[in-house]
Amino acid sequence: MVTVRDILRRAVEEGRKKLLEHEAYAVAEAYGLPVPRYGLARDADEAARLSKEIGFPVVLKIVSPDITHKSDVGGVILDIRSEEDAKKAFTKIMDNVKRYAPKARIAGVLVQEMVPSDVEVIVGATRDPIFGPLLMFGLGGIFVEVLKDVSFRLAPVTPIDAEEMIREIRAYKILEGYRGKPPRDIEALKDII
């Protein structure tokens, strides 16, 4: 069984400062955080098999240490509902990446349970050379880069710090519930931070 230490050691040995998505899920699972069902496919047949095991619908995403924004290279296909569609999606993603990021190293394609959500958030960690470990919270997906609406705190954080991080982003009103949308589970977000 691969341990968190193994995952982190491998990333360091490869000179990476970020975990690949399936690695981040494995670390989150090791610490008891819920993650969508997932698997890493290295070919179209494996993508189909994993899709069936996970249960439809699924999403397929390119996994590469060289590609940060998967959507920009056609590396994400949503709402896949059959094994045949999973095979086609795998092939299309690989073709897209060869076209738009031909030098990218490819670890495989993540096959992931499609989680219904209209609001994505991001929680991240980094080590600042002066301040030490920092935690980040904000809207996720494409919004993290476009809006740059994130908050930071020195780690470790208290529950009060976590709540302040959540409340200080400009998009907090969306998390509270806006225009008839239900509020998000702020307590769960605090726990994750």
C-alpha positions in Angstrom: 0.0 0.0 0.0 1.3 3.5 -0.9 1.6 5.8 2.1 1.3 9.6 2.3 5.1 9.6 2.9 5.6 7.6 -0.3 3.4 10.0 -2.3 5.2 13.1 -1.0 8.7 11.5 -1.4 7.9 10.7 -5.0 6.7 14.3 -5.8 9.9 15.7 -4.2 12.1 13.2 -6.1 10.5 14.3 -9.4 11.0 18.0 -8.5 7.3 18.7 -8.3 5.9 21.3 -6.0 2.3 20.1 -6.5 0.7 16.8 -6.1 -1.1 15.2 -9.1 -4.9 15.1 -8.6 -5.1 11.4 -7.8 -2.2 11.8 -5.4 -4.0 14.6 -3.6 -7.1 12.4 -3.3 -5.0 9.6 -1.8 -3.6 12.0 0.8 -7.0 13.4 1.6 -8.4 9.9 2.0 -5.5 9.0 4.3 -6.6 11.8 6.6 -10.2 10.8 6.5 -11.5 13.5 4.1 -14.2 12.5 1.7 -13.2 12.3 -1.9 -15.1 11.2 -5.1 -14.5 7.7 -6.3 -11.7 7.7 -8.7 -9.0 5.7 -10.6 -6.1 6.4 -12.9 -6.5 5.0 -16.4 -3.5 4.5 -18.7 -5.5 3.4 -21.7 -9.0 3.6 -23.1 -10.0 0.1 -22.0 -8.9 0.9 -18.5 -10.9 4.1 -18.6 -14.0 2.1 -19.6 -13.4 -0.5 -16.9 -12.9 2.1 -14.2 -16.0 4.1 -15.4 -18.1 1.0 -15.0 -16.7 0.2 -11.5 -17.1 3.8 -10.3 -20.6 4.1 -11.7 -21.9 6.6 -14.3 -21.8 9.5 -14.8 -18.1 10.1 -14.6 -15.7 12.8 -15.6 -12.3 12.2 -17.3 -9.4 14.5 -16.7 -5.8 14.5 -17.9 -3.2 13.9 -15.2 0.1 15.7 -16.0 2.7 17.5 -13.8 3.1 19.9 -16.8 -0.6 20.9 -17.2 -2.1 23.0 -14.5 -5.2 24.2 -16.4 -6.7 21.0 -17.8 -9.6 22.7 -19.6 -7.2 24.9 -21.5 -5.8 21.9 -23.4 -9.1 20.0 -23.8 -8.1 17.8 -20.9 -11.5 17.5 -19.2 -14.7 15.8 -20.4 -17.8 15.8 -18.2 -20.9 13.7 -17.8 -19.7 10.5 -19.4 -22.5 7.9 -19.3 -21.2 4.7 -20.9 -18.1 2.5 -21.3 -18.0 3.4 -25.0 -18.2 7.1 -24.3 -15.4 6.7 -21.7 -13.2 5.1 -24.4 -13.9 7.9 -26.8 -13.3 10.5 -24.1 -10.0 9.0 -23.2 -8.9 9.1 -26.8 -10.1 12.6 -27.3 -8.3 13.9 -24.2 -5.1 12.3 -25.3 -5.4 13.7 -28.8 -6.2 17.2 -27.4 -3.1 17.1 -25.1 -0.9 15.9 -28.0 -2.1 18.8 -30.0 -2.1 21.6 -27.4 0.6 20.4 -25.0 2.8 18.1 -27.0 5.7 18.1 -24.6 3.7 17.5 -21.5 4.5 14.3 -19.5 1.3 12.3 -19.0 0.7 10.1 -16.0 -2.7 9.0 -17.3 -6.3 10.1 -17.2 -8.3 10.4 -14.0 -11.6 8.7 -14.1 -13.7 10.3 -11.4 -17.2 10.1 -10.1 -19.2 13.1 -11.3 -20.1 15.1 -8.3 -23.1 17.4 -8.7 -22.1 20.9 -7.7 -22.6 24.4 -8.9 -20.0 26.0 -6.6 -16.4 24.7 -6.5 -14.0 25.7 -3.7 -10.2 25.3 -3.4 -8.2 24.7 -0.3 -4.5 24.7 -0.8 -1.2 24.8 1.2 2.2 26.1 0.4 5.4 26.9 2.2 6.5 30.5 2.1 10.3 30.8 2.5 9.9 33.6 5.1 6.5 32.9 6.8 6.4 29.1 6.6 3.3 27.0 6.0 0.3 28.9 4.6 -3.2 27.7 3.9 -5.4 29.1 1.1 -9.2 29.1 0.6 -11.3 30.5 -2.3 -13.6 29.7 -5.1 -12.2 26.9 -7.2 -12.3 25.7 -10.7 -11.8 28.4 -13.3 -12.7 31.1 -10.8 -9.6 30.8 -8.8 -7.5 32.1 -11.7 -10.0 34.5 -13.1 -11.3 36.2 -9.9 -8.2 35.6 -7.7 -10.7 35.7 -4.8 -8.7 33.8 -2.1 -7.7 34.2 1.5 -4.5 33.0 3.2 -3.5 32.2 6.8 -0.4 30.9 8.5 -0.8 27.3 9.5 -2.0 25.8 11.7 -5.4 27.6 11.8 -8.1 27.6 14.4 -11.8 27.1 13.6 -12.1 30.9 14.0 -9.3 31.5 11.5 -11.0 29.0 9.1 -14.3 30.8 9.4 -12.7 34.2 8.8 -10.9 32.8 5.7 -14.3 31.7 4.3 -16.1 34.9 5.2 -13.5 37.3 3.8 -13.6 36.2 0.2 -15.8 38.4 -2.0 -17.8 35.4 -3.2 -18.9 34.6 0.4 -22.5 35.6 -0.5 -22.6 32.7 -3.0 -21.6 30.3 -0.2 -24.3 31.8 2.1 -26.9 31.1 -0.5 -27.9 33.7 -3.1 -30.9 34.3 -5.3 -32.7 31.2 -4.2 -29.7 28.9 -4.1 -29.3 27.0 -0.9 -26.5 27.9 1.5 -23.4 25.7 1.4 -22.2 23.7 4.4 -19.8 26.3 6.0 -19.1 24.0 9.0 -17.8 21.3 6.6 -15.7 23.8 4.8 -14.2 24.9 8.2 -13.5 21.3 9.0 -11.6 20.8 5.8 -9.5 23.9 6.2 
